[in-house]
Amino acid sequence: MWLTSSSIGRKLVMALTGCCLVLFVTFHVLMNSVAIFWPAAYNLICEFLGANWYALIASVGLAALMIIHIIYACWLTLQNRRARGVERYAVNDRPKQVEWSSKNMLVLGIVVVAFLIVHLIQFWAKMQLAEIMGVEVDGINPANGVAFINLAFSCWATPVIYIIGFVALWFHMNHGFWSMFQSAGWDNDIWIGRLKCIGAWWTSIVVGLFIIQAIVFTVCPPQI
C-alpha cells in the first residue's frame, strides 16, 4: 500500500495524524479555560465527555491517531538513520537552516508521550475509565473534573512536570505544524515562511495558555 510502502506516503500519514492531534490539543486548551472562568460548566463538559458511546468512540479514535503517529515517527526515524548510514557518526557542522527541533523530533516526542502518560493517569484513568468501570476514585464522582484538577495540582511536582511537557510540546508542535504542510506538497519558499510564522504563533498561544492554566490551577484552584 502506498501509504506504508512509500516514504512520501508515510510522511503524509504523519502529517494527517499530526493535524488531527494539533486540533485536539487546541480544543483541550480551550476546554481547560472553561475550568478557570466557569468551573460548573467545565464539570458539565466532563459529564458530557464521560463514558457515553460518542465520547468512547472519540477516545478510541484519538488513541488510534496517537499510536499511528508514534509508530510512523519511529518508522521514519529508523528509515532516515539507515539511509544516512555511517555518515551520521561523522563530526560536521549542522547547516544553519536546519532547526534544532527537526533534529530532535523523536526525543521531543518521547518527552511529550511521557507527559501524556502522567496526564492520563491523573485524569483519564480517574474519570472516563473509572466511569466505565463503575467506580469512584478517592470518593470523587468521575464527572467532577474540577475536583480532579484540584487533586492533581495540590502536588508541587504536577506543575513542574506539566511545564516541562508543555515546553517539549512547543518545540514538537511548532516544527510539526509547518512540516505537515510541507509533507502534503505545500513546500514553496513563500508559503513555508508564512506557515512557519502561523505555526509559531499558534503553538505559542496554545502552549502559553497551557502554562498559564497550570500556574492558575496550582496557585488559585477553581472552586464550585
C-alpha positions as CSV (number, residue, x, y, z in Angstrom):
1,M,0.0,0.0,0.0
2,W,1.3,3.4,-1.0
3,L,0.8,4.9,2.5
4,T,3.1,2.3,4.0
5,S,5.5,1.3,1.2
6,S,6.4,4.9,0.2
7,S,8.4,7.4,2.2
8,I,6.2,10.1,0.9
9,G,3.1,8.1,1.9
10,R,4.5,7.6,5.4
11,K,5.2,11.3,5.8
12,L,1.6,12.0,4.6
13,V,0.2,9.7,7.3
14,M,2.4,11.6,9.9
15,A,1.0,14.9,8.6
16,L,-2.6,13.9,8.7
17,T,-2.4,12.3,12.2
18,G,-0.4,15.3,13.4
19,C,-3.0,17.7,12.1
20,C,-5.8,15.9,14.0
21,L,-3.7,15.9,17.2
22,V,-2.9,19.7,16.8
23,L,-6.7,20.3,16.5
24,F,-7.4,18.2,19.6
25,V,-4.7,20.0,21.7
26,T,-6.3,23.3,20.7
27,F,-9.7,22.0,21.8
28,H,-8.2,20.8,25.0
29,V,-6.6,24.1,26.0
30,L,-10.0,25.9,25.3
31,M,-11.8,23.3,27.4
32,N,-9.3,23.9,30.2
33,S,-10.0,27.6,30.1
34,V,-13.7,26.9,31.0
35,A,-12.5,25.4,34.3
36,I,-11.0,28.7,35.2
37,F,-13.8,31.0,34.2
38,W,-16.8,28.7,34.7
39,P,-16.0,25.6,36.8
40,A,-19.6,24.4,36.9
41,A,-19.8,24.4,33.1
42,Y,-16.4,22.5,33.0
43,N,-18.0,19.7,35.0
44,L,-20.9,19.6,32.7
45,I,-18.5,19.2,29.7
46,C,-16.7,16.4,31.7
47,E,-20.0,14.7,32.2
48,F,-20.9,15.0,28.5
49,L,-17.5,13.6,27.6
50,G,-17.7,10.7,30.1
51,A,-18.5,7.0,29.3
52,N,-21.0,7.9,26.6
53,W,-20.9,6.0,23.3
54,Y,-19.8,9.1,21.3
55,A,-17.1,10.0,23.8
56,L,-15.8,6.5,23.8
57,I,-15.6,6.4,20.0
58,A,-13.8,9.7,20.1
59,S,-11.4,8.4,22.7
60,V,-10.6,5.2,20.7
61,G,-10.2,7.3,17.6
62,L,-7.8,9.7,19.4
63,A,-5.8,6.8,20.8
64,A,-5.5,5.3,17.4
65,L,-4.3,8.6,15.9
66,M,-1.7,8.8,18.6
67,I,-0.5,5.3,18.2
68,I,-0.3,5.6,14.4
69,H,1.6,8.9,14.8
70,I,4.1,7.3,17.2
71,I,4.6,4.2,15.0
72,Y,5.2,6.2,11.9
73,A,7.5,8.6,13.7
74,C,9.7,5.7,14.8
75,W,9.5,4.1,11.4
76,L,10.6,7.3,9.6
77,T,13.4,7.9,12.1
78,L,14.8,4.4,11.6
79,Q,14.5,4.8,7.8
80,N,16.4,8.1,7.9
81,R,19.1,6.6,10.0
82,R,19.6,3.6,7.7
83,A,19.7,6.0,4.8
84,R,22.5,8.1,6.3
85,G,24.4,5.0,7.4
86,V,27.9,5.8,8.9
87,E,27.6,9.4,7.8
88,R,25.5,10.2,10.9
89,Y,28.6,9.4,13.0
90,A,30.8,11.9,11.2
91,V,31.6,15.1,13.0
92,N,30.4,18.0,11.0
93,D,28.6,21.3,11.5
94,R,24.9,21.4,11.1
95,P,23.6,23.7,8.4
96,K,22.2,26.9,10.0
97,Q,18.9,26.4,8.2
98,V,18.3,23.1,9.9
99,E,16.2,23.7,13.1
100,W,17.3,22.0,16.3
101,S,13.7,20.7,16.8
102,S,13.8,19.0,13.4
103,K,16.9,17.0,14.5
104,N,15.3,16.0,17.8
105,M,11.7,15.4,17.0
106,L,11.8,11.8,18.2
107,V,13.3,12.8,21.6
108,L,10.8,15.6,22.0
109,G,8.0,13.2,21.1
110,I,9.2,10.8,23.8
111,V,9.1,13.6,26.4
112,V,5.6,14.5,25.2
113,V,4.4,10.9,25.4
114,A,5.9,10.5,28.9
115,F,4.0,13.7,30.0
116,L,0.9,12.3,28.3
117,I,1.1,9.1,30.4
118,V,1.2,11.2,33.6
119,H,-1.8,13.2,32.4
120,L,-3.8,10.1,31.5
121,I,-3.1,8.6,35.0
122,Q,-4.1,11.8,36.7
123,F,-7.3,12.4,34.7
124,W,-8.5,9.9,32.1
125,A,-7.9,6.9,34.4
126,K,-9.8,8.6,37.2
127,M,-12.6,9.9,35.1
128,Q,-13.7,8.2,31.9
129,L,-12.0,4.8,32.8
130,A,-13.4,5.0,36.3
131,E,-16.9,5.7,35.0
132,I,-16.6,2.8,32.6
133,M,-15.7,0.5,35.5
134,G,-18.4,2.0,37.7
135,V,-16.1,3.1,40.5
136,E,-15.1,6.3,42.2
137,V,-11.5,7.4,42.9
138,D,-10.9,8.9,46.4
139,G,-14.6,9.2,46.8
140,I,-14.9,11.6,43.9
141,N,-17.6,11.4,41.2
142,P,-15.8,10.6,37.9
143,A,-17.6,13.6,36.2
144,N,-16.2,16.0,38.8
145,G,-13.3,17.3,36.7
146,V,-12.7,20.4,38.9
147,A,-12.1,18.1,41.9
148,F,-9.5,16.1,40.0
149,I,-7.8,19.3,38.8
150,N,-7.5,20.4,42.5
151,L,-6.3,16.9,43.5
152,A,-3.6,16.8,40.7
153,F,-2.3,20.3,41.2
154,S,-2.2,20.0,45.0
155,C,1.1,18.2,44.4
156,W,4.0,20.5,43.7
157,A,5.5,18.1,41.2
158,T,2.5,18.3,38.9
159,P,3.0,21.9,37.5
160,V,6.8,21.2,37.1
161,I,6.1,18.0,35.1
162,Y,3.4,19.7,33.1
163,I,5.5,22.8,32.2
164,I,8.4,20.6,31.1
165,G,6.0,18.6,28.9
166,F,4.5,21.9,27.5
167,V,7.9,23.2,26.6
168,A,8.7,19.9,24.7
169,L,5.2,20.1,23.1
170,W,6.0,23.7,21.9
171,F,9.2,22.5,20.1
172,H,7.5,19.4,18.7
173,M,4.3,21.1,17.6
174,N,6.0,24.2,16.2
175,H,8.1,22.2,13.8
176,G,5.4,19.7,13.1
177,F,2.9,22.4,12.2
178,W,4.6,23.6,9.1
179,S,6.3,20.3,8.2
180,M,2.9,18.6,7.9
181,F,2.0,21.1,5.1
182,Q,5.4,20.5,3.5
183,S,4.8,16.8,3.6
184,A,1.4,17.4,1.8
185,G,3.3,19.2,-1.0
186,W,2.8,22.8,0.2
187,D,6.6,23.5,0.2
188,N,7.3,26.6,-1.9
189,D,9.6,29.1,-0.3
190,I,6.9,31.8,0.1
191,W,4.3,29.6,1.9
192,I,6.8,27.7,4.0
193,G,7.8,31.0,5.6
194,R,4.2,32.0,6.2
195,L,3.3,28.6,7.6
196,K,6.3,28.8,10.0
197,C,5.1,32.2,11.2
198,I,1.5,30.9,11.6
199,G,2.7,27.7,13.3
200,A,4.9,29.7,15.8
201,W,2.0,32.0,16.7
202,W,-0.5,29.1,17.0
203,T,1.9,26.9,19.0
204,S,2.9,29.8,21.3
205,I,-0.6,30.8,22.1
206,V,-1.8,27.2,22.8
207,V,1.3,26.3,24.9
208,G,1.3,29.7,26.6
209,L,-2.3,29.1,27.7
210,F,-1.5,25.6,28.9
211,I,1.4,27.0,31.1
212,I,-0.8,29.8,32.4
213,Q,-3.5,27.3,33.3
214,A,-1.1,25.1,35.1
215,I,0.1,28.0,37.2
216,V,-3.5,29.2,37.9
217,F,-4.6,25.6,38.9
218,T,-1.7,25.5,41.3
219,V,-1.9,29.0,42.8
220,C,-5.7,29.6,42.7
221,P,-7.6,26.2,42.2
222,P,-11.0,26.5,40.6
223,Q,-14.0,26.3,43.1
224,I,-17.7,25.5,42.6
